[in-house]
Amino acid sequence: MNRFLFFLLLVFSVTTTYAQVQFGLKTGLHFNNVDPVVDIAGEPAEYATNLKPQLGLWFSVPLSQRFSLQPELLWTQKDWNTEGARDMGIRFDYFSLPIAGAYSFGNWRVTLGPELTFLMDQRFLTVVGDFEESPIIKENTFGVAVNLGVQYHLNRWVFGLRANRDLTDFVNFDITDVNGEPQGKIKYYHQGLTLWAGYQLVQR
């Protein structure tokens, strides 16, 4: 946790030392599902795509006429459930730090970069609401993802579309046969698409 706070302070210090730093709020809808990677033959279950909220802050630090650095601070909610049981599964609350490089042309920007994720909370999702934590998921853990997006800037408003994919799994299982002999492993990764809008508050 101390490393996470240090990284957070580093992002703030970098963004405030440059001239013409832009700063704003953003909110979005995150279409997310789970990608299982299995290293043995067989078809995994079909996992549902869920629509969850995303809130946060964005910064834009100019590096040249066309290139800029765009760090963000985000809270994102994600679900893990199957197509046949959408009311049940596991719900996640993530805090993340995407740091993207942005290329501008006209009012458009293309962004690409890594994202450091921190799992703050997880719990079972049931038909009657949230329940106790899942014992198979470790909280207060870090992960790494990658983002690719496009943005359109209109005065103080920003509208964007972003694809996201985990590079580190959030849980994995060993697969065994009926005799308990190891047969392989299955790993689970979050992936999604976010449609968002932001409003610029400050330009230094």
KEKEGU-133099 format. One line per 4 residues: their letters; for each residue x, y, z of C-alpha. Coordinates in steps of 0.5 Angstrom, whole numbers. Example, Ala and Ser with C-alpha at 12.3 -4.5 7.8 and 13.67 -1.06 7.14 Angstrom:
KEKEGU-133099
AS> 25,-9,16; 27,-2,14;
This chain:
KEKEGU-133099
MNRF> 0,0,0; 6,5,1; 8,4,-6; 2,5,-8;
LFFL> 1,12,-4; 8,14,-7; 6,12,-14; 0,17,-13;
LLVF> 4,23,-10; 9,22,-16; 4,23,-21; 1,29,-18;
SVTT> 8,32,-17; 9,31,-24; 3,34,-27; 4,40,-23;
TYAQ> 11,42,-25; 9,43,-32; 6,49,-35; -1,48,-39;
VQFG> -3,42,-35; -10,41,-36; -15,38,-31; -22,35,-30;
LKTG> -27,30,-28; -30,24,-32; -35,19,-32; -37,13,-36;
LHFN> -40,7,-37; -36,1,-37; -38,-5,-41; -34,-11,-38;
NVDP> -33,-19,-38; -28,-24,-36; -23,-27,-41; -21,-34,-39;
VVDI> -14,-37,-41; -14,-45,-41; -8,-49,-43; -11,-55,-44;
AGEP> -17,-57,-49; -24,-55,-47; -29,-50,-48; -29,-45,-41;
AEYA> -36,-42,-39; -39,-36,-43; -38,-30,-38; -43,-25,-38;
TNLK> -42,-18,-41; -44,-13,-35; -45,-5,-35; -42,-2,-29;
PQLG> -40,5,-27; -33,9,-28; -31,16,-24; -25,19,-24;
LWFS> -20,25,-25; -16,26,-32; -10,30,-33; -6,32,-39;
VPLS> 1,34,-39; 4,37,-46; 10,34,-48; 10,38,-55;
QRFS> 6,41,-60; 2,34,-62; 4,29,-56; 2,29,-49;
LQPE> 2,25,-42; -5,23,-40; -5,20,-33; -12,19,-29;
LLWT> -14,17,-22; -20,12,-23; -25,8,-19; -28,2,-23;
QKDW> -33,-3,-22; -33,-10,-25; -37,-16,-25; -35,-24,-26;
NTEG> -41,-28,-28; -44,-33,-33; -49,-32,-38; -54,-36,-35;
ARDM> -53,-33,-28; -53,-26,-29; -56,-24,-22; -50,-28,-18;
GIRF> -42,-28,-19; -37,-23,-16; -37,-16,-16; -30,-12,-16;
DYFS> -28,-5,-14; -22,-2,-17; -18,4,-16; -13,5,-22;
LPIA> -8,9,-25; -8,9,-33; -2,13,-35; -3,14,-43;
GAYS> 1,17,-48; -3,22,-53; -2,24,-60; -7,30,-62;
FGNW> -9,31,-69; -14,37,-70; -20,36,-64; -18,28,-64;
RVTL> -13,24,-59; -11,17,-60; -8,14,-53; -4,8,-51;
GPEL> -1,6,-45; -1,2,-38; -5,2,-33; -4,0,-25;
TFLM> -10,-3,-22; -11,-4,-14; -17,-8,-12; -20,-5,-6;
DQRF> -26,-9,-5; -29,-16,-8; -36,-19,-5; -41,-24,-8;
LTVV> -47,-22,-12; -53,-25,-10; -60,-24,-12; -62,-21,-6;
GDFE> -56,-16,-6; -48,-16,-4; -46,-21,0; -39,-23,4;
ESPI> -33,-23,1; -30,-29,-4; -25,-33,-1; -22,-35,-7;
IKEN> -20,-27,-9; -15,-23,-5; -16,-16,-4; -11,-10,-3;
TFGV> -7,-13,-9; -4,-10,-15; -5,-12,-23; -3,-9,-29;
AVNL> -7,-7,-35; -6,-4,-42; -11,1,-45; -12,4,-52;
GVQY> -17,9,-54; -19,15,-58; -22,22,-55; -26,28,-58;
HLNR> -25,35,-55; -30,40,-56; -28,47,-52; -28,44,-45;
WVFG> -31,38,-46; -28,31,-48; -31,25,-50; -28,18,-51;
LRAN> -28,11,-52; -23,6,-49; -21,-1,-50; -18,-5,-43;
RDLT> -15,-11,-42; -11,-14,-36; -4,-17,-37; -4,-20,-30;
DFVN> -10,-25,-28; -14,-23,-22; -15,-31,-20; -12,-37,-23;
FDIT> -14,-45,-21; -10,-51,-22; -14,-56,-26; -14,-64,-24;
DVNG> -17,-70,-26; -21,-75,-22; -15,-78,-19; -12,-71,-17;
EPQG> -7,-71,-22; -5,-64,-25; -8,-63,-32; -7,-55,-33;
KIKY> -9,-49,-31; -14,-43,-32; -13,-36,-31; -18,-30,-31;
YHQG> -17,-23,-34; -21,-17,-34; -23,-14,-41; -28,-8,-43;
LTLW> -30,-2,-47; -31,4,-43; -35,10,-46; -34,16,-42;
AGYQ> -35,24,-42; -30,29,-38; -30,36,-37; -24,41,-36;
LVQR> -24,45,-30; -17,48,-30; -11,50,-35; -5,52,-32;
